[in-house]
Amino acid sequence: MRRYFLFVILLTCVTVVGAEERVTDFNKWNGTKVKISQPQAARINQIIVDVKFPPQHELLTDVTPKPHLRLYNSAGKQLAAFDLTGPSQKFKFKRQIKSDKLFAELTLFYCKTGDQGLCLMKNVLFEVSLDKKLPQQDLTLNFEVKDEY
């Protein structure tokens, strides 16, 4: 089976290296931005990722780097990172986020099925407003990949 990879390597974010930690600048981030309008609980039980692909497309998991989810606080400090092994997954994340926002960066590699399927990369950044008064709950990140050929 032949697959043609069309990965355009983009600088998805700019990382500033300080004396003690790495900080991501989301103002210089390249990709699709999704703002979740409803405030979510700052106490998160688990992260649920649900990605829908166009018909005859699939998540490509045998590449380096792996498709992944990275979580950042409002200051751009990375809180957690998870590799994706499928389009729908749950990740345990029992934490209280102290900042007023959470950023979730989702990096996907996907291909059209078949002998000569074209493979693409998609970067998605979710911006989530947090409410410290809400009880602990799951955070669900839904995204639908459009057919971009």
Backbone bond lengths (Angstrom), bond angles and torsions (degrees), N, CA, C in turn:
res aa  C-N    CA-C-N  psi(-1)  N-CA   C-N-CA  omega(-1)  CA-C   N-CA-C  phi
1 M - - - 1.434 - - 1.522 108.41 -
2 R 1.298 116.88 132.11 1.460 122.56 178.44 1.509 109.99 -101.53
3 R 1.303 114.68 135.28 1.460 119.86 173.81 1.509 107.67 -129.75
4 Y 1.292 115.30 139.55 1.450 120.76 178.95 1.518 108.24 -106.68
5 F 1.306 114.99 120.49 1.455 120.25 -177.95 1.514 110.05 -94.54
6 L 1.311 114.52 125.45 1.452 120.89 178.26 1.519 106.84 -123.10
7 F 1.318 115.50 70.25 1.448 120.29 178.04 1.515 107.50 -97.33
8 V 1.283 115.10 116.80 1.451 120.22 173.96 1.518 105.30 -94.88
9 I 1.294 115.29 115.97 1.455 119.40 -178.07 1.522 108.09 -78.01
10 L 1.319 114.07 113.03 1.455 121.55 178.97 1.519 108.44 -110.67
11 L 1.278 115.53 147.27 1.447 119.36 172.13 1.519 105.32 -76.70
12 T 1.340 117.21 104.89 1.456 119.71 -172.90 1.520 112.54 -75.63
13 C 1.292 117.14 -22.34 1.444 120.10 176.63 1.518 108.21 -161.20
14 V 1.291 115.26 164.06 1.452 119.77 177.76 1.516 107.51 -105.42
15 T 1.303 116.48 126.82 1.456 121.13 -179.00 1.520 109.05 -106.57
16 V 1.315 114.99 125.95 1.452 121.44 177.88 1.519 106.96 -101.29
17 V 1.312 116.98 123.50 1.455 120.66 -177.89 1.516 108.59 -94.83
18 G 1.322 115.43 116.39 1.451 121.45 177.77 1.508 109.79 -98.31
19 A 1.300 116.26 -169.10 1.458 120.57 -178.60 1.526 111.68 -67.82
20 E 1.360 118.16 -32.02 1.450 119.48 -174.10 1.518 114.47 -124.01
21 E 1.311 119.14 -24.00 1.455 119.38 -174.21 1.518 111.63 -145.52
22 R 1.327 114.79 161.80 1.456 121.02 176.70 1.521 108.50 -98.75
23 V 1.317 117.22 136.98 1.460 122.39 -177.34 1.519 108.55 -124.80
24 T 1.330 116.85 135.49 1.457 122.54 -179.48 1.517 109.75 -100.74
25 D 1.328 117.15 133.82 1.455 123.27 178.29 1.525 108.70 -98.33
26 F 1.323 117.45 104.97 1.458 121.38 -176.33 1.527 113.08 -77.37
27 N 1.320 118.48 -10.81 1.469 120.79 174.92 1.527 110.97 -70.27
28 K 1.333 117.60 -22.35 1.463 122.09 -179.20 1.526 111.52 -108.42
29 W 1.316 117.31 19.21 1.460 122.86 -176.97 1.527 110.44 -82.68
30 N 1.342 117.84 137.71 1.467 122.76 179.37 1.519 109.89 -106.92
31 G 1.320 116.73 132.58 1.458 121.52 178.02 1.516 110.46 143.37
32 T 1.321 115.30 -166.85 1.462 122.44 179.55 1.520 108.86 -87.42
33 K 1.335 115.99 129.03 1.462 120.59 178.63 1.526 109.47 -105.85
34 V 1.334 115.60 132.59 1.460 122.56 179.81 1.522 107.64 -124.85
35 K 1.332 116.15 119.58 1.460 120.22 178.10 1.526 107.68 -101.58
36 I 1.324 116.41 121.93 1.457 120.81 176.94 1.519 107.06 -83.59
37 S 1.334 115.65 115.09 1.469 120.95 -169.97 1.533 113.31 -73.03
38 Q 1.315 117.91 -34.63 1.465 121.70 -178.89 1.523 110.24 -81.57
39 P 1.348 118.97 124.15 1.471 119.37 176.64 1.527 111.25 -57.73
40 Q 1.319 115.81 143.14 1.461 123.13 -178.41 1.523 109.31 -113.31
41 A 1.321 115.70 162.24 1.462 121.09 -179.74 1.524 110.42 -66.50
42 A 1.321 116.39 138.14 1.462 121.03 176.97 1.527 110.74 -75.15
43 R 1.334 116.89 -19.73 1.475 122.33 174.91 1.522 107.10 -96.44
44 I 1.320 115.60 109.19 1.463 121.22 -173.89 1.525 109.69 -105.74
45 N 1.316 115.51 133.60 1.459 122.25 177.73 1.526 110.28 -86.19
46 Q 1.339 115.97 -52.54 1.464 121.61 177.74 1.525 108.97 -152.61
47 I 1.332 114.78 158.90 1.460 122.18 176.28 1.525 106.95 -103.38
48 I 1.320 116.49 127.49 1.461 121.61 177.40 1.522 107.62 -111.11
49 V 1.324 116.66 121.27 1.467 122.64 177.97 1.520 107.74 -107.81
50 D 1.332 116.14 127.74 1.458 121.20 178.36 1.527 108.43 -134.84
51 V 1.343 115.71 106.81 1.465 121.92 -178.56 1.527 108.59 -110.29
52 K 1.319 115.65 128.42 1.472 121.86 176.31 1.521 108.18 -104.58
53 F 1.332 115.99 129.51 1.467 121.73 178.67 1.521 109.61 -105.61
54 P 1.344 117.57 156.87 1.462 119.85 174.38 1.532 109.56 -61.11
55 P 1.339 117.38 160.92 1.467 119.22 177.26 1.535 110.96 -54.37
56 Q 1.301 115.88 143.29 1.462 124.51 177.87 1.537 112.66 65.04
57 H 1.315 116.97 30.25 1.466 122.77 174.56 1.518 108.18 -125.98
58 E 1.334 115.96 151.35 1.460 120.08 -179.43 1.525 110.53 -146.30
59 L 1.336 114.09 153.63 1.453 121.01 175.86 1.519 108.95 -69.19
60 L 1.313 116.36 134.05 1.463 122.10 178.94 1.534 106.95 -99.86
61 T 1.331 116.18 115.60 1.464 119.94 -175.17 1.518 113.60 -108.78
62 D 1.324 117.68 -8.87 1.476 120.59 -177.01 1.528 112.23 -98.19
63 V 1.329 116.11 41.85 1.465 121.89 178.85 1.528 108.84 -121.58
64 T 1.318 115.04 163.96 1.460 121.15 173.99 1.522 108.05 -123.74
65 P 1.300 120.56 124.71 1.459 126.56 1.34 1.526 111.16 -72.52
66 K 1.318 116.28 160.45 1.459 122.96 179.78 1.540 109.82 -74.13
67 P 1.340 116.50 152.08 1.466 117.99 169.06 1.527 107.68 -58.74
68 H 1.323 117.15 140.74 1.462 118.03 -173.08 1.518 112.92 -151.59
69 L 1.320 114.01 167.35 1.452 124.65 173.00 1.511 106.72 -124.11
70 R 1.333 116.11 128.21 1.465 121.10 175.69 1.521 108.43 -123.64
71 L 1.311 116.37 137.71 1.461 122.34 -178.99 1.519 109.78 -112.28
72 Y 1.348 115.83 137.13 1.464 122.36 -177.93 1.524 109.29 -133.42
73 N 1.330 116.43 150.21 1.461 119.50 172.28 1.531 108.93 -83.63
74 S 1.327 117.13 -179.98 1.473 120.44 -175.91 1.525 112.82 -66.76
75 A 1.329 117.62 -20.40 1.462 121.10 177.27 1.524 112.01 -83.68
76 G 1.345 117.30 -4.14 1.458 121.02 179.11 1.515 114.69 90.06
77 K 1.328 117.78 8.14 1.467 121.29 178.66 1.530 108.99 -82.39
78 Q 1.336 116.06 130.06 1.465 120.22 -179.58 1.525 110.13 -70.38
79 L 1.340 115.35 130.89 1.458 122.06 -179.76 1.522 112.94 -101.09
80 A 1.343 116.10 -33.78 1.470 120.44 -177.51 1.518 109.58 -163.68
81 A 1.337 115.81 160.59 1.468 122.17 176.10 1.525 108.12 -144.30
82 F 1.335 115.62 138.60 1.459 122.37 -179.33 1.526 108.97 -135.73
83 D 1.331 117.20 138.56 1.466 121.57 172.56 1.521 108.83 -84.27
84 L 1.339 116.33 140.68 1.458 121.51 176.45 1.521 109.25 -90.59
85 T 1.318 116.27 133.63 1.467 120.81 176.04 1.522 111.10 -115.71
86 G 1.323 117.03 -1.41 1.458 122.18 178.54 1.517 109.73 -166.39
87 P 1.340 117.60 170.15 1.467 120.49 -176.70 1.526 113.63 -73.30
88 S 1.312 118.33 -20.43 1.467 122.26 177.86 1.522 108.01 -127.82
89 Q 1.318 115.20 123.13 1.459 120.18 -176.59 1.510 111.21 -150.59
90 K 1.333 115.30 156.58 1.461 122.73 174.57 1.526 108.41 -120.65
91 F 1.327 115.21 137.01 1.467 121.10 179.12 1.533 108.70 -125.32
92 K 1.329 116.65 127.12 1.465 119.71 176.30 1.523 108.72 -68.69
93 F 1.319 114.91 133.34 1.459 120.61 -177.80 1.523 108.31 -153.92
94 K 1.299 117.41 64.00 1.470 120.92 -177.24 1.524 108.71 -79.70
95 R 1.332 113.34 90.25 1.469 119.09 -178.23 1.509 110.79 -145.17
96 Q 1.302 114.85 155.91 1.458 122.49 170.59 1.523 105.83 -103.00
97 I 1.324 117.21 121.39 1.461 121.76 177.77 1.525 107.50 -87.33
98 K 1.309 117.14 125.49 1.459 121.16 -175.64 1.527 112.77 -84.65
99 S 1.317 118.17 -21.05 1.467 120.21 -179.21 1.531 110.03 -82.73
100 D 1.323 116.20 170.54 1.468 121.16 -177.90 1.527 112.89 -86.13
101 K 1.342 117.14 -8.66 1.458 121.91 178.63 1.515 110.32 -139.62
102 L 1.329 114.12 155.28 1.446 122.49 173.82 1.520 106.78 -127.59
103 F 1.316 116.39 135.14 1.463 121.59 175.28 1.528 107.25 -112.06
104 A 1.332 115.51 132.01 1.460 121.68 179.12 1.520 107.92 -121.33
105 E 1.329 116.07 115.11 1.468 122.16 -179.65 1.524 108.55 -98.59
106 L 1.324 115.59 121.09 1.461 122.65 -179.78 1.523 108.07 -113.40
107 T 1.332 116.76 119.70 1.460 121.90 178.25 1.515 108.24 -113.14
108 L 1.341 115.43 121.12 1.468 122.19 -175.07 1.512 110.64 -118.86
109 F 1.318 116.03 142.33 1.462 123.70 169.75 1.519 104.83 -122.06
110 Y 1.330 117.11 125.61 1.460 118.99 -176.68 1.524 110.34 -143.20
111 C 1.345 115.37 156.57 1.461 121.97 -176.24 1.516 110.56 -133.61
112 K 1.316 113.59 153.07 1.453 120.21 169.24 1.525 105.81 -81.40
113 T 1.326 116.24 133.56 1.462 120.11 -178.23 1.524 110.45 -71.78
114 G 1.310 115.79 157.39 1.461 120.87 179.75 1.516 111.14 120.64
115 D 1.334 115.27 176.63 1.468 120.94 -175.35 1.517 113.81 -66.00
116 Q 1.311 117.59 -31.65 1.458 119.52 -177.52 1.523 110.67 -129.36
117 G 1.328 115.24 49.14 1.457 120.39 -178.36 1.518 112.41 -73.06
118 L 1.313 115.93 139.02 1.456 122.28 177.79 1.525 108.62 -86.54
119 C 1.326 117.03 137.01 1.462 122.33 -179.91 1.524 110.03 -108.94
120 L 1.329 115.82 139.82 1.464 122.19 -177.75 1.523 110.50 -131.84
121 M 1.324 114.12 167.55 1.462 122.05 177.30 1.520 107.83 -121.49
122 K 1.328 116.83 144.32 1.465 121.91 178.78 1.513 108.72 -136.74
123 N 1.329 117.15 128.64 1.464 123.26 174.83 1.523 108.42 -109.33
124 V 1.324 115.94 128.74 1.463 121.53 -179.14 1.522 107.83 -128.72
125 L 1.331 116.29 134.21 1.457 121.18 176.99 1.525 108.42 -120.67
126 F 1.337 115.60 116.39 1.459 121.60 175.77 1.521 108.31 -92.49
127 E 1.325 116.25 133.41 1.463 122.17 173.74 1.523 107.13 -111.31
128 V 1.332 116.33 119.61 1.456 121.95 -173.85 1.521 109.47 -120.69
129 S 1.337 116.65 120.82 1.466 120.93 173.01 1.521 108.32 -78.79
130 L 1.328 116.20 138.61 1.465 121.02 -176.08 1.521 111.36 -113.11
131 D 1.336 115.35 143.94 1.458 122.47 178.11 1.532 107.54 -121.77
132 K 1.325 116.59 116.22 1.465 121.59 -176.90 1.525 112.69 -72.45
133 K 1.350 117.63 -14.01 1.465 121.42 -178.96 1.527 112.78 -85.21
134 L 1.325 118.30 -17.44 1.463 121.16 -179.07 1.526 110.22 -74.50
135 P 1.348 117.97 145.74 1.464 119.73 177.32 1.522 111.25 -68.78
136 Q 1.331 115.61 160.17 1.465 121.13 -179.34 1.523 110.20 -56.07
137 Q 1.342 115.59 135.94 1.466 120.38 -179.73 1.519 110.33 -155.39
138 D 1.337 115.41 171.95 1.460 121.53 176.15 1.522 109.93 -77.67
139 L 1.311 116.05 151.45 1.467 121.85 173.13 1.518 107.17 -111.69
140 T 1.336 116.53 121.12 1.461 121.45 -178.96 1.520 109.76 -106.64
141 L 1.329 115.63 128.92 1.462 123.13 178.05 1.527 108.03 -114.36
142 N 1.327 116.58 105.66 1.463 122.37 179.12 1.515 109.58 -103.12
143 F 1.334 115.96 138.15 1.458 119.46 176.10 1.518 109.43 -148.66
144 E 1.327 116.29 136.26 1.465 122.02 176.83 1.525 109.01 -111.60
145 V 1.338 116.04 118.24 1.455 122.18 178.78 1.532 107.20 -79.75
146 K 1.311 116.60 128.24 1.461 121.63 177.96 1.517 109.92 -87.01
147 D 1.317 116.72 152.17 1.465 122.48 175.98 1.531 107.65 -72.01
148 E 1.322 117.23 111.51 1.469 121.75 -172.73 1.533 114.73 -111.62
149 Y 1.302 117.43 25.45 1.457 119.09 -179.09 1.507 110.24 -81.05
